[in-house]
Amino acid sequence: MNVLVTGGVGFIGTNLIKRLLEDGHKVVSLDNYQTGKEENEQEGCEYHRVDIRDGIDFDFFMPDPDIIYHLAALPRIQPSFEYPELTFETNVLGTMNIMSWAKEKGCGVVYAGSSSKHGGIFKNPYTFTKHQGEEIVELYNKVYDVPTAICRFYNVYGPYQLTEGEYCTVVGIFQRQYKNGEELTITGDGEQRRDFTHVYDIVDGFVKCGEQLDKVSGEVFELGRGENFSINVIAQSFDVGYTYIPKRPGEVQETLCTDMKARKLLGWKPTIDILDYIEGVRVDKEISNN
């Protein structure tokens, strides 16, 4: 198939493109490289530095897409407080541009939603704009018959995750601090719980959704492992020192996927446990130190 991926040099996009190439698809990536990295580019994929906020002719990059995996977004909660306008432009206007093009081409779209919605859409600009993106996708599905599906991600971690800068996740931060021999920094009291889901499992669910889009068009899927851990437990699993820093605004106390629709309709089953992953990180460091 001809597959277009937005946000293709980002954390999840890179893992998705690796999977799509392994599956034998022709893949084109559109990304503005704001949070993605050039070193994430994979051999066999065609990359373009493009900002989806711009009113451009996407046909130039792939005139006959079979499906679009729409991942491009300005991610993370905390930066969205500082950049609400940019977050809105990217996550809402950019999604509108992609959906308008999909309507014109008659191709399906699988949209990367966010589980942060369940904590309240007005908690922060990021969550609000990702919810607005979902509404746009649903609009094009119901009004224009564009085949669509929405996959909400839960606390993704794994290869290619950011470990530096304001857009990295807690697992990315902990890995960097652990690698550098630093104390881990826990926000608040550390009792907030997260449903950590490995990026390989996320990608598998995303791809399964695209492969079965003709059967599941209009559906919303929750892609979470279904088990959560406190940040304290995650930090303690690294078996190093840690300290506490002030709580951050806009974040929920708990995420946990309880919706089993993805398992029932897609045959999706997450397989990787966060504690096993951390053990692997510790083993890798021990090997590198010997």
Secondary structure, 3 states (H helix, E strand, C coil): CEEEEECCCCHHHHHHHHHHHHCCCEEEEEECCCCCCHHHCCCCCEEEECCCCCCCCHHHCCCCCCEEEECCCCCCHHHHHHCHHHHHHHHHHHHHHHHHHHHHHCCEEEEEEEHHHHHCCCCCHHHHHHHHHHHHHHHHHHHHCCCEEEEEECCEECCCCCCCCCCCCHHHHHHHHHHCCCCEEEECCCCCEECCEEHHHHHHHHHHHHHCHHHHCCCEEEECCCCCEEHHHHHHHCCCCEEEECCCCCCCCECCCCCCHHHHHHCCCCCCCHHHHHHHHHHHHHHHHC
